[in-house]
Amino acid sequence: MDRLFEQADKESVLRGARISDPAKTGIQAGDLTWVGWSWIILPPVFLIGFVLAVGDW
């Protein structure tokens, strides 16, 4: 029985490591989506601002 529990502990530790790794990558993915959204939102804002600024000339 002790060996079974040791094996279960090792598996749970491995599973915990597997779960914690996606958690780390999940944070990175969140950063990427935030960067992606900023790349989608900011260029039109700058473009509109540039057009308005040039239009005032």
mmCIF file as Biopython writes it, N, C-alpha, C and O atoms, coordinates in Angstrom:
data_model
#
loop_
_atom_site.group_PDB
_atom_site.id
_atom_site.type_symbol
_atom_site.label_atom_id
_atom_site.label_alt_id
_atom_site.label_comp_id
_atom_site.label_asym_id
_atom_site.label_entity_id
_atom_site.label_seq_id
_atom_site.pdbx_PDB_ins_code
_atom_site.Cartn_x
_atom_site.Cartn_y
_atom_site.Cartn_z
_atom_site.occupancy
_atom_site.B_iso_or_equiv
_atom_site.auth_seq_id
_atom_site.auth_asym_id
_atom_site.pdbx_PDB_model_num
ATOM 1   N N  . MET A ? 1  ? 0.836  -1.212 0.000   1.0 0.0 1  A 1 
ATOM 2   C CA . MET A ? 1  ? 0.000  0.000  0.000   1.0 0.0 1  A 1 
ATOM 3   C C  . MET A ? 1  ? 0.872  1.264  0.000   1.0 0.0 1  A 1 
ATOM 4   O O  . MET A ? 1  ? 0.549  2.249  -0.664  1.0 0.0 1  A 1 
ATOM 5   N N  . ASP A ? 2  ? 1.959  1.224  0.739   1.0 0.0 2  A 1 
ATOM 6   C CA . ASP A ? 2  ? 2.846  2.390  0.780   1.0 0.0 2  A 1 
ATOM 7   C C  . ASP A ? 2  ? 3.367  2.719  -0.613  1.0 0.0 2  A 1 
ATOM 8   O O  . ASP A ? 2  ? 3.451  3.885  -1.000  1.0 0.0 2  A 1 
ATOM 9   N N  . ARG A ? 3  ? 3.715  1.678  -1.356  1.0 0.0 3  A 1 
ATOM 10  C CA . ARG A ? 3  ? 4.221  1.916  -2.706  1.0 0.0 3  A 1 
ATOM 11  C C  . ARG A ? 3  ? 3.142  2.548  -3.576  1.0 0.0 3  A 1 
ATOM 12  O O  . ARG A ? 3  ? 3.428  3.435  -4.380  1.0 0.0 3  A 1 
ATOM 13  N N  . LEU A ? 4  ? 1.900  2.092  -3.415  1.0 0.0 4  A 1 
ATOM 14  C CA . LEU A ? 4  ? 0.799  2.683  -4.182  1.0 0.0 4  A 1 
ATOM 15  C C  . LEU A ? 4  ? 0.678  4.165  -3.858  1.0 0.0 4  A 1 
ATOM 16  O O  . LEU A ? 4  ? 0.535  4.994  -4.757  1.0 0.0 4  A 1 
ATOM 17  N N  . PHE A ? 5  ? 0.737  4.499  -2.566  1.0 0.0 5  A 1 
ATOM 18  C CA . PHE A ? 5  ? 0.616  5.903  -2.185  1.0 0.0 5  A 1 
ATOM 19  C C  . PHE A ? 5  ? 1.785  6.723  -2.724  1.0 0.0 5  A 1 
ATOM 20  O O  . PHE A ? 5  ? 1.604  7.852  -3.178  1.0 0.0 5  A 1 
ATOM 21  N N  . GLU A ? 6  ? 2.999  6.140  -2.668  1.0 0.0 6  A 1 
ATOM 22  C CA . GLU A ? 6  ? 4.162  6.850  -3.216  1.0 0.0 6  A 1 
ATOM 23  C C  . GLU A ? 6  ? 3.972  7.105  -4.707  1.0 0.0 6  A 1 
ATOM 24  O O  . GLU A ? 6  ? 4.255  8.196  -5.202  1.0 0.0 6  A 1 
ATOM 25  N N  . GLN A ? 7  ? 3.486  6.081  -5.420  1.0 0.0 7  A 1 
ATOM 26  C CA . GLN A ? 7  ? 3.251  6.238  -6.858  1.0 0.0 7  A 1 
ATOM 27  C C  . GLN A ? 7  ? 2.192  7.317  -7.098  1.0 0.0 7  A 1 
ATOM 28  O O  . GLN A ? 7  ? 2.343  8.152  -7.990  1.0 0.0 7  A 1 
ATOM 29  N N  . ALA A ? 8  ? 1.127  7.297  -6.305  1.0 0.0 8  A 1 
ATOM 30  C CA . ALA A ? 8  ? 0.070  8.298  -6.458  1.0 0.0 8  A 1 
ATOM 31  C C  . ALA A ? 8  ? 0.625  9.696  -6.176  1.0 0.0 8  A 1 
ATOM 32  O O  . ALA A ? 8  ? 0.290  10.653 -6.875  1.0 0.0 8  A 1 
ATOM 33  N N  . ASP A ? 9  ? 1.473  9.812  -5.149  1.0 0.0 9  A 1 
ATOM 34  C CA . ASP A ? 9  ? 2.078  11.107 -4.840  1.0 0.0 9  A 1 
ATOM 35  C C  . ASP A ? 9  ? 2.922  11.599 -6.009  1.0 0.0 9  A 1 
ATOM 36  O O  . ASP A ? 9  ? 2.847  12.767 -6.391  1.0 0.0 9  A 1 
ATOM 37  N N  . LYS A ? 10 ? 3.729  10.699 -6.578  1.0 0.0 10 A 1 
ATOM 38  C CA . LYS A ? 10 ? 4.560  11.092 -7.714  1.0 0.0 10 A 1 
ATOM 39  C C  . LYS A ? 10 ? 3.689  11.546 -8.879  1.0 0.0 10 A 1 
ATOM 40  O O  . LYS A ? 10 ? 3.983  12.549 -9.530  1.0 0.0 10 A 1 
ATOM 41  N N  . GLU A ? 11 ? 2.615  10.801 -9.136  1.0 0.0 11 A 1 
ATOM 42  C CA . GLU A ? 11 ? 1.736  11.169 -10.250 1.0 0.0 11 A 1 
ATOM 43  C C  . GLU A ? 11 ? 1.062  12.512 -9.992  1.0 0.0 11 A 1 
ATOM 44  O O  . GLU A ? 11 ? 0.953  13.341 -10.895 1.0 0.0 11 A 1 
ATOM 45  N N  . SER A ? 12 ? 0.609  12.726 -8.755  1.0 0.0 12 A 1 
ATOM 46  C CA . SER A ? 12 ? -0.044 13.999 -8.447  1.0 0.0 12 A 1 
ATOM 47  C C  . SER A ? 12 ? 0.954  15.151 -8.566  1.0 0.0 12 A 1 
ATOM 48  O O  . SER A ? 12 ? 0.599  16.242 -9.013  1.0 0.0 12 A 1 
ATOM 49  N N  . VAL A ? 13 ? 2.206  14.904 -8.161  1.0 0.0 13 A 1 
ATOM 50  C CA . VAL A ? 13 ? 3.238  15.938 -8.306  1.0 0.0 13 A 1 
ATOM 51  C C  . VAL A ? 13 ? 3.468  16.228 -9.781  1.0 0.0 13 A 1 
ATOM 52  O O  . VAL A ? 13 ? 3.562  17.385 -10.192 1.0 0.0 13 A 1 
ATOM 53  N N  . LEU A ? 14 ? 3.559  15.148 -10.585 1.0 0.0 14 A 1 
ATOM 54  C CA . LEU A ? 14 ? 3.743  15.340 -12.023 1.0 0.0 14 A 1 
ATOM 55  C C  . LEU A ? 14 ? 2.556  16.094 -12.610 1.0 0.0 14 A 1 
ATOM 56  O O  . LEU A ? 14 ? 2.718  17.007 -13.419 1.0 0.0 14 A 1 
ATOM 57  N N  . ARG A ? 15 ? 1.362  15.693 -12.187 1.0 0.0 15 A 1 
ATOM 58  C CA . ARG A ? 15 ? 0.159  16.364 -12.679 1.0 0.0 15 A 1 
ATOM 59  C C  . ARG A ? 15 ? 0.167  17.834 -12.260 1.0 0.0 15 A 1 
ATOM 60  O O  . ARG A ? 15 ? -0.191 18.714 -13.043 1.0 0.0 15 A 1 
ATOM 61  N N  . GLY A ? 16 ? 0.578  18.086 -11.021 1.0 0.0 16 A 1 
ATOM 62  C CA . GLY A ? 16 ? 0.665  19.469 -10.551 1.0 0.0 16 A 1 
ATOM 63  C C  . GLY A ? 16 ? 1.652  20.270 -11.380 1.0 0.0 16 A 1 
ATOM 64  O O  . GLY A ? 16 ? 1.406  21.436 -11.692 1.0 0.0 16 A 1 
ATOM 65  N N  . ALA A ? 17 ? 2.782  19.640 -11.742 1.0 0.0 17 A 1 
ATOM 66  C CA . ALA A ? 17 ? 3.767  20.324 -12.584 1.0 0.0 17 A 1 
ATOM 67  C C  . ALA A ? 17 ? 3.163  20.614 -13.952 1.0 0.0 17 A 1 
ATOM 68  O O  . ALA A ? 17 ? 3.352  21.691 -14.516 1.0 0.0 17 A 1 
ATOM 69  N N  . ARG A ? 18 ? 2.429  19.628 -14.474 1.0 0.0 18 A 1 
ATOM 70  C CA . ARG A ? 18 ? 1.802  19.837 -15.783 1.0 0.0 18 A 1 
ATOM 71  C C  . ARG A ? 18 ? 0.763  20.956 -15.712 1.0 0.0 18 A 1 
ATOM 72  O O  . ARG A ? 18 ? 0.626  21.750 -16.643 1.0 0.0 18 A 1 
ATOM 73  N N  . ILE A ? 19 ? 0.038  21.007 -14.599 1.0 0.0 19 A 1 
ATOM 74  C CA . ILE A ? 19 ? -0.997 22.040 -14.464 1.0 0.0 19 A 1 
ATOM 75  C C  . ILE A ? 19 ? -0.342 23.417 -14.286 1.0 0.0 19 A 1 
ATOM 76  O O  . ILE A ? 19 ? -0.825 24.415 -14.820 1.0 0.0 19 A 1 
ATOM 77  N N  . SER A ? 20 ? 0.771  23.458 -13.524 1.0 0.0 20 A 1 
ATOM 78  C CA . SER A ? 20 ? 1.401  24.755 -13.255 1.0 0.0 20 A 1 
ATOM 79  C C  . SER A ? 20 ? 2.055  25.316 -14.519 1.0 0.0 20 A 1 
ATOM 80  O O  . SER A ? 20 ? 2.107  26.533 -14.697 1.0 0.0 20 A 1 
ATOM 81  N N  . ASP A ? 21 ? 2.554  24.443 -15.397 1.0 0.0 21 A 1 
ATOM 82  C CA . ASP A ? 21 ? 3.178  24.930 -16.631 1.0 0.0 21 A 1 
ATOM 83  C C  . ASP A ? 21 ? 2.168  25.641 -17.530 1.0 0.0 21 A 1 
ATOM 84  O O  . ASP A ? 21 ? 2.448  26.754 -17.973 1.0 0.0 21 A 1 
ATOM 85  N N  . PRO A ? 22 ? 0.997  25.046 -17.821 1.0 0.0 22 A 1 
ATOM 86  C CA . PRO A ? 22 ? -0.009 25.786 -18.594 1.0 0.0 22 A 1 
ATOM 87  C C  . PRO A ? 22 ? -0.438 27.075 -17.894 1.0 0.0 22 A 1 
ATOM 88  O O  . PRO A ? 22 ? -0.793 28.052 -18.554 1.0 0.0 22 A 1 
ATOM 89  N N  . ALA A ? 23 ? -0.404 27.079 -16.553 1.0 0.0 23 A 1 
ATOM 90  C CA . ALA A ? 23 ? -0.741 28.321 -15.845 1.0 0.0 23 A 1 
ATOM 91  C C  . ALA A ? 23 ? 0.265  29.408 -16.217 1.0 0.0 23 A 1 
ATOM 92  O O  . ALA A ? 23 ? -0.113 30.553 -16.464 1.0 0.0 23 A 1 
ATOM 93  N N  . LYS A ? 24 ? 1.551  29.044 -16.255 1.0 0.0 24 A 1 
ATOM 94  C CA . LYS A ? 24 ? 2.574  30.018 -16.652 1.0 0.0 24 A 1 
ATOM 95  C C  . LYS A ? 24 ? 2.363  30.446 -18.104 1.0 0.0 24 A 1 
ATOM 96  O O  . LYS A ? 24 ? 2.397  31.635 -18.422 1.0 0.0 24 A 1 
ATOM 97  N N  . THR A ? 25 ? 2.145  29.462 -18.979 1.0 0.0 25 A 1 
ATOM 98  C CA . THR A ? 25 ? 1.934  29.799 -20.385 1.0 0.0 25 A 1 
ATOM 99  C C  . THR A ? 25 ? 0.620  30.550 -20.550 1.0 0.0 25 A 1 
ATOM 100 O O  . THR A ? 25 ? 0.478  31.360 -21.467 1.0 0.0 25 A 1 
ATOM 101 N N  . GLY A ? 26 ? -0.352 30.285 -19.662 1.0 0.0 26 A 1 
ATOM 102 C CA . GLY A ? 26 ? -1.615 31.007 -19.735 1.0 0.0 26 A 1 
ATOM 103 C C  . GLY A ? 26 ? -1.407 32.492 -19.485 1.0 0.0 26 A 1 
ATOM 104 O O  . GLY A ? 26 ? -2.032 33.332 -20.133 1.0 0.0 26 A 1 
ATOM 105 N N  . ILE A ? 27 ? -0.519 32.814 -18.535 1.0 0.0 27 A 1 
ATOM 106 C CA . ILE A ? 27 ? -0.201 34.220 -18.282 1.0 0.0 27 A 1 
ATOM 107 C C  . ILE A ? 27 ? 0.438  34.824 -19.529 1.0 0.0 27 A 1 
ATOM 108 O O  . ILE A ? 27 ? 0.103  35.939 -19.931 1.0 0.0 27 A 1 
ATOM 109 N N  . GLN A ? 28 ? 1.367  34.074 -20.140 1.0 0.0 28 A 1 
ATOM 110 C CA . GLN A ? 28 ? 2.013  34.567 -21.354 1.0 0.0 28 A 1 
ATOM 111 C C  . GLN A ? 28 ? 0.985  34.732 -22.469 1.0 0.0 28 A 1 
ATOM 112 O O  . GLN A ? 28 ? 1.022  35.710 -23.216 1.0 0.0 28 A 1 
ATOM 113 N N  . ALA A ? 29 ? 0.069  33.773 -22.577 1.0 0.0 29 A 1 
ATOM 114 C CA . ALA A ? 29 ? -0.961 33.866 -23.611 1.0 0.0 29 A 1 
ATOM 115 C C  . ALA A ? 29 ? -1.836 35.091 -23.358 1.0 0.0 29 A 1 
ATOM 116 O O  . ALA A ? 29 ? -2.225 35.782 -24.301 1.0 0.0 29 A 1 
ATOM 117 N N  . GLY A ? 30 ? -2.149 35.366 -22.078 1.0 0.0 30 A 1 
ATOM 118 C CA . GLY A ? 30 ? -2.918 36.566 -21.768 1.0 0.0 30 A 1 
ATOM 119 C C  . GLY A ? 30 ? -2.177 37.818 -22.188 1.0 0.0 30 A 1 
ATOM 120 O O  . GLY A ? 30 ? -2.770 38.749 -22.732 1.0 0.0 30 A 1 
ATOM 121 N N  . ASP A ? 31 ? -0.862 37.837 -21.929 1.0 0.0 31 A 1 
ATOM 122 C CA . ASP A ? 31 ? -0.054 38.979 -22.367 1.0 0.0 31 A 1 
ATOM 123 C C  . ASP A ? 31 ? -0.095 39.103 -23.883 1.0 0.0 31 A 1 
ATOM 124 O O  . ASP A ? 31 ? -0.213 40.205 -24.418 1.0 0.0 31 A 1 
ATOM 125 N N  . LEU A ? 32 ? 0.004  37.964 -24.578 1.0 0.0 32 A 1 
ATOM 126 C CA . LEU A ? 32 ? 0.005  37.985 -26.039 1.0 0.0 32 A 1 
ATOM 127 C C  . LEU A ? 32 ? -1.332 38.508 -26.556 1.0 0.0 32 A 1 
ATOM 128 O O  . LEU A ? 32 ? -1.370 39.300 -27.498 1.0 0.0 32 A 1 
ATOM 129 N N  . THR A ? 33 ? -2.432 38.063 -25.935 1.0 0.0 33 A 1 
ATOM 130 C CA . THR A ? 33 ? -3.731 38.548 -26.400 1.0 0.0 33 A 1 
ATOM 131 C C  . THR A ? 33 ? -3.847 40.045 -26.141 1.0 0.0 33 A 1 
ATOM 132 O O  . THR A ? 33 ? -4.400 40.776 -26.964 1.0 0.0 33 A 1 
ATOM 133 N N  . TRP A ? 34 ? -3.325 40.512 -24.994 1.0 0.0 34 A 1 
ATOM 134 C CA . TRP A ? 34 ? -3.358 41.948 -24.713 1.0 0.0 34 A 1 
ATOM 135 C C  . TRP A ? 34 ? -2.531 42.691 -25.745 1.0 0.0 34 A 1 
ATOM 136 O O  . TRP A ? 34 ? -2.957 43.725 -26.261 1.0 0.0 34 A 1 
ATOM 137 N N  . VAL A ? 35 ? -1.339 42.164 -26.053 1.0 0.0 35 A 1 
ATOM 138 C CA . VAL A ? 35 ? -0.499 42.789 -27.081 1.0 0.0 35 A 1 
ATOM 139 C C  . VAL A ? 35 ? -1.202 42.730 -28.426 1.0 0.0 35 A 1 
ATOM 140 O O  . VAL A ? 35 ? -1.178 43.695 -29.190 1.0 0.0 35 A 1 
ATOM 141 N N  . GLY A ? 36 ? -1.833 41.589 -28.715 1.0 0.0 36 A 1 
ATOM 142 C CA . GLY A ? 36 ? -2.561 41.455 -29.979 1.0 0.0 36 A 1 
ATOM 143 C C  . GLY A ? 36 ? -3.679 42.478 -30.088 1.0 0.0 36 A 1 
ATOM 144 O O  . GLY A ? 36 ? -3.859 43.108 -31.130 1.0 0.0 36 A 1 
ATOM 145 N N  . TRP A ? 37 ? -4.438 42.642 -28.993 1.0 0.0 37 A 1 
ATOM 146 C CA . TRP A ? 37 ? -5.519 43.630 -29.019 1.0 0.0 37 A 1 
ATOM 147 C C  . TRP A ? 37 ? -4.959 45.031 -29.191 1.0 0.0 37 A 1 
ATOM 148 O O  . TRP A ? 37 ? -5.530 45.842 -29.921 1.0 0.0 37 A 1 
ATOM 149 N N  . SER A ? 38 ? -3.835 45.328 -28.518 1.0 0.0 38 A 1 
ATOM 150 C CA . SER A ? 38 ? -3.247 46.667 -28.670 1.0 0.0 38 A 1 
ATOM 151 C C  . SER A ? 38 ? -2.791 46.885 -30.111 1.0 0.0 38 A 1 
ATOM 152 O O  . SER A ? 38 ? -2.912 47.991 -30.638 1.0 0.0 38 A 1 
ATOM 153 N N  . TRP A ? 39 ? -2.265 45.830 -30.758 1.0 0.0 39 A 1 
ATOM 154 C CA . TRP A ? 39 ? -1.865 45.953 -32.166 1.0 0.0 39 A 1 
ATOM 155 C C  . TRP A ? 39 ? -3.081 46.162 -33.055 1.0 0.0 39 A 1 
ATOM 156 O O  . TRP A ? 39 ? -2.993 46.836 -34.082 1.0 0.0 39 A 1 
ATOM 157 N N  . ILE A ? 40 ? -4.233 45.581 -32.662 1.0 0.0 40 A 1 
ATOM 158 C CA . ILE A ? 40 ? -5.453 45.749 -33.472 1.0 0.0 40 A 1 
ATOM 159 C C  . ILE A ? 40 ? -6.046 47.136 -33.245 1.0 0.0 40 A 1 
ATOM 160 O O  . ILE A ? 40 ? -6.509 47.777 -34.188 1.0 0.0 40 A 1 
ATOM 161 N N  . ILE A ? 41 ? -6.031 47.603 -31.986 1.0 0.0 41 A 1 
ATOM 162 C CA . ILE A ? 41 ? -6.736 48.847 -31.647 1.0 0.0 41 A 1 
ATOM 163 C C  . ILE A ? 41 ? -5.877 50.081 -31.937 1.0 0.0 41 A 1 
ATOM 164 O O  . ILE A ? 41 ? -6.385 51.074 -32.458 1.0 0.0 41 A 1 
ATOM 165 N N  . LEU A ? 42 ? -4.590 50.030 -31.607 1.0 0.0 42 A 1 
ATOM 166 C CA . LEU A ? 42 ? -3.768 51.243 -31.676 1.0 0.0 42 A 1 
ATOM 167 C C  . LEU A ? 42 ? -3.491 51.746 -33.095 1.0 0.0 42 A 1 
ATOM 168 O O  . LEU A ? 42 ? -3.592 52.953 -33.312 1.0 0.0 42 A 1 
ATOM 169 N N  . PRO A ? 43 ? -3.152 50.911 -34.069 1.0 0.0 43 A 1 
ATOM 170 C CA . PRO A ? 43 ? -2.861 51.451 -35.410 1.0 0.0 43 A 1 
ATOM 171 C C  . PRO A ? 43 ? -3.999 52.271 -36.010 1.0 0.0 43 A 1 
ATOM 172 O O  . PRO A ? 43 ? -3.732 53.351 -36.536 1.0 0.0 43 A 1 
ATOM 173 N N  . PRO A ? 44 ? -5.261 51.819 -35.962 1.0 0.0 44 A 1 
ATOM 174 C CA . PRO A ? 44 ? -6.336 52.681 -36.479 1.0 0.0 44 A 1 
ATOM 175 C C  . PRO A ? 44 ? -6.430 54.007 -35.721 1.0 0.0 44 A 1 
ATOM 176 O O  . PRO A ? 44 ? -6.702 55.049 -36.317 1.0 0.0 44 A 1 
ATOM 177 N N  . VAL A ? 45 ? -6.205 53.962 -34.405 1.0 0.0 45 A 1 
ATOM 178 C CA . VAL A ? 45 ? -6.256 55.198 -33.612 1.0 0.0 45 A 1 
ATOM 179 C C  . VAL A ? 45 ? -5.168 56.159 -34.087 1.0 0.0 45 A 1 
ATOM 180 O O  . VAL A ? 45 ? -5.431 57.343 -34.303 1.0 0.0 45 A 1 
ATOM 181 N N  . PHE A ? 46 ? -3.948 55.647 -34.248 1.0 0.0 46 A 1 
ATOM 182 C CA . PHE A ? 46 ? -2.858 56.498 -34.746 1.0 0.0 46 A 1 
ATOM 183 C C  . PHE A ? 46 ? -3.147 56.964 -36.171 1.0 0.0 46 A 1 
ATOM 184 O O  . PHE A ? 46 ? -2.882 58.115 -36.517 1.0 0.0 46 A 1 
ATOM 185 N N  . LEU A ? 47 ? -3.686 56.074 -36.992 1.0 0.0 47 A 1 
ATOM 186 C CA . LEU A ? 47 ? -3.982 56.423 -38.383 1.0 0.0 47 A 1 
ATOM 187 C C  . LEU A ? 47 ? -5.032 57.531 -38.442 1.0 0.0 47 A 1 
ATOM 188 O O  . LEU A ? 47 ? -4.885 58.490 -39.199 1.0 0.0 47 A 1 
ATOM 189 N N  . ILE A ? 48 ? -6.086 57.398 -37.646 1.0 0.0 48 A 1 
ATOM 190 C CA . ILE A ? 48 ? -7.138 58.423 -37.626 1.0 0.0 48 A 1 
ATOM 191 C C  . ILE A ? 48 ? -6.559 59.738 -37.098 1.0 0.0 48 A 1 
ATOM 192 O O  . ILE A ? 48 ? -6.835 60.807 -37.643 1.0 0.0 48 A 1 
ATOM 193 N N  . GLY A ? 49 ? -5.754 59.650 -36.033 1.0 0.0 49 A 1 
ATOM 194 C CA . GLY A ? 49 ? -5.123 60.856 -35.494 1.0 0.0 49 A 1 
ATOM 195 C C  . GLY A ? 49 ? -4.207 61.508 -36.513 1.0 0.0 49 A 1 
ATOM 196 O O  . GLY A ? 49 ? -4.177 62.734 -36.626 1.0 0.0 49 A 1 
ATOM 197 N N  . PHE A ? 50 ? -3.459 60.702 -37.257 1.0 0.0 50 A 1 
ATOM 198 C CA . PHE A ? 50 ? -2.564 61.236 -38.284 1.0 0.0 50 A 1 
ATOM 199 C C  . PHE A ? 50 ? -3.364 61.901 -39.396 1.0 0.0 50 A 1 
ATOM 200 O O  . PHE A ? 50 ? -3.007 62.986 -39.855 1.0 0.0 50 A 1 
ATOM 201 N N  . VAL A ? 51 ? -4.448 61.257 -39.835 1.0 0.0 51 A 1 
ATOM 202 C CA . VAL A ? 51 ? -5.290 61.824 -40.897 1.0 0.0 51 A 1 
ATOM 203 C C  . VAL A ? 51 ? -5.905 63.138 -40.424 1.0 0.0 51 A 1 
ATOM 204 O O  . VAL A ? 51 ? -5.944 64.113 -41.175 1.0 0.0 51 A 1 
ATOM 205 N N  . LEU A ? 52 ? -6.383 63.166 -39.186 1.0 0.0 52 A 1 
ATOM 206 C CA . LEU A ? 52 ? -6.965 64.400 -38.659 1.0 0.0 52 A 1 
ATOM 207 C C  . LEU A ? 52 ? -5.900 65.488 -38.551 1.0 0.0 52 A 1 
ATOM 208 O O  . LEU A ? 52 ? -6.166 66.646 -38.873 1.0 0.0 52 A 1 
ATOM 209 N N  . ALA A ? 53 ? -4.701 65.128 -38.102 1.0 0.0 53 A 1 
ATOM 210 C CA . ALA A ? 53 ? -3.627 66.118 -37.969 1.0 0.0 53 A 1 
ATOM 211 C C  . ALA A ? 53 ? -3.228 66.650 -39.340 1.0 0.0 53 A 1 
ATOM 212 O O  . ALA A ? 53 ? -3.043 67.856 -39.501 1.0 0.0 53 A 1 
ATOM 213 N N  . VAL A ? 54 ? -3.093 65.776 -40.323 1.0 0.0 54 A 1 
ATOM 214 C CA . VAL A ? 54 ? -2.720 66.216 -41.671 1.0 0.0 54 A 1 
ATOM 215 C C  . VAL A ? 54 ? -3.870 66.994 -42.300 1.0 0.0 54 A 1 
ATOM 216 O O  . VAL A ? 54 ? -3.646 67.939 -43.056 1.0 0.0 54 A 1 
ATOM 217 N N  . GLY A ? 55 ? -5.095 66.596 -41.987 1.0 0.0 55 A 1 
ATOM 218 C CA . GLY A ? 55 ? -6.256 67.300 -42.533 1.0 0.0 55 A 1 
ATOM 219 C C  . GLY A ? 55 ? -6.328 68.737 -42.039 1.0 0.0 55 A 1 
ATOM 220 O O  . GLY A ? 55 ? -6.874 69.602 -42.723 1.0 0.0 55 A 1 
ATOM 221 N N  . ASP A ? 56 ? -5.779 68.997 -40.856 1.0 0.0 56 A 1 
ATOM 222 C CA . ASP A ? 56 ? -5.801 70.355 -40.320 1.0 0.0 56 A 1 
ATOM 223 C C  . ASP A ? 56 ? -4.774 71.244 -41.004 1.0 0.0 56 A 1 
ATOM 224 O O  . ASP A ? 56 ? -4.883 72.468 -40.932 1.0 0.0 56 A 1 
ATOM 225 N N  . TRP A ? 57 ? -3.783 70.662 -41.664 1.0 0.0 57 A 1 
ATOM 226 C CA . TRP A ? 57 ? -2.736 71.479 -42.289 1.0 0.0 57 A 1 
ATOM 227 C C  . TRP A ? 57 ? -3.314 72.290 -43.427 1.0 0.0 57 A 1 
ATOM 228 O O  . TRP A ? 57 ? -2.590 73.042 -44.079 1.0 0.0 57 A 1 
#
